[in-house]
């Protein structure tokens, strides 16, 4: 994930604010605040045992750097990273034949990931479709998500 993601989020937040009758002021955070928020908020996610992100690296790669980012933008990065962890955790469990872990990952894929980003119904639909395909044994959409969103994540 690159700094362009943060710039896009900032632009989206500003545009979304312009569309509302009384836009709430967008709070901006610096890199240190962003990193702290990422650390604090990561504990609200369930991470597969073998797929926990290195939060320092994630915050450095996705944060605002010398600029500022909208407060809450770390949540979107954590949601994307958690989706990566779940999809990869599911595939890891399938490869090693661990049905219990694969079943648990499918449950998260089906019940948790589609609830991420309520402001993004297309993303929620994609998560539901990915879970449905995975339940049917087709991991192609999960693999596609991983290929397009997870390459910069360093796992611990």
GIQUICOR-V405872 format. One record per run of one state. SS is the DSSP state (H for helix, E for strand, L for the rest). FROM is the first residue (numbers start at 0). TO is the last residue. If there is no record, write none. Layout:
((SS & FROM & TO) (SS & FROM & TO))
//
This chain:
((L & 0 & 1) (H & 2 & 18) (L & 19 & 26) (E & 27 & 28) (L & 29 & 29) (H & 30 & 41) (L & 42 & 51) (E & 52 & 52) (L & 53 & 53) (H & 54 & 61) (L & 62 & 67) (E & 68 & 69) (L & 70 & 71) (H & 72 & 95) (L & 96 & 97) (H & 98 & 110) (L & 111 & 111) (H & 112 & 114) (L & 115 & 119) (H & 120 & 134) (L & 135 & 138) (H & 139 & 148) (L & 149 & 153) (E & 154 & 154) (L & 155 & 155))
//
